[in-house]
């Protein structure tokens, strides 16, 4: 099991695989008023930065599941680096359908709602692991402004404009499925830059180290096209945020 190779290469130097900075991740942890010992489940945990830093800063304990063996190993190394390997564990596996053996205080899927077919399905999946009074975290894109054409929407890596809501409609949609929005932390353009632009140097260094790799042509095409695509589309039109929800 693994994610597509292009993502493994492009994001191999990332600690956070979403357009949120370490500072905003820390802000989110504080905003949730996390208590020491609270259990956290993170589906699509990437390189483990959220769980590891919250374990260090707030004393949480928890489990992360991710499809990438590379990112899972990076998460385990980060836990060792921060001295929290006894508080968090990381599983290489498919997060789709994963339910915790013990109910958790925070059930999160930050940027991987495809694991359950979208936001609604992911909320339903996370709810199966949530204790009474717990919080669900959903990381999801939204339109900062509606793309003027479907081609621009595709330039934001959406299938169409209907893939995402504007922020007010996204917030309202959580209420439609029976949840209160109790917190949110939104990415800004600097967060997007750090997420997207950091890939370009990683890809360039990979190409220099692997000029004869069969995959080099695809990486070269991605590096050649991504800066312009990102600046013209994603950076202008797409927002992203983490939304904290509690069942009504």
Buried (B, 14 or more C-beta within 10 A) or exposed (E): EEBEEBBBBBBBBBBBBBBBBBEBBBBBBEBBEBEEEBBBBBBBBBBBBBBBBBBBBBBBBBBBBBBBBBBBBBBBBBBEEBEBBEBBBBBBEEBBEBEBEEBBBBBBBBBBBEBBEEBBBBBEBBBEBBBEEBBBBBBBBBBBEEBEEEEBBBBBEBEEBEBBBBBEEBBEBBEEBEBEBBBBBBBEEEBBBBBBBBBBEBBEEBBEEEEEEEEEEBBBEBBEEBEEBBEEBBBBBBBBBBBBBBBE
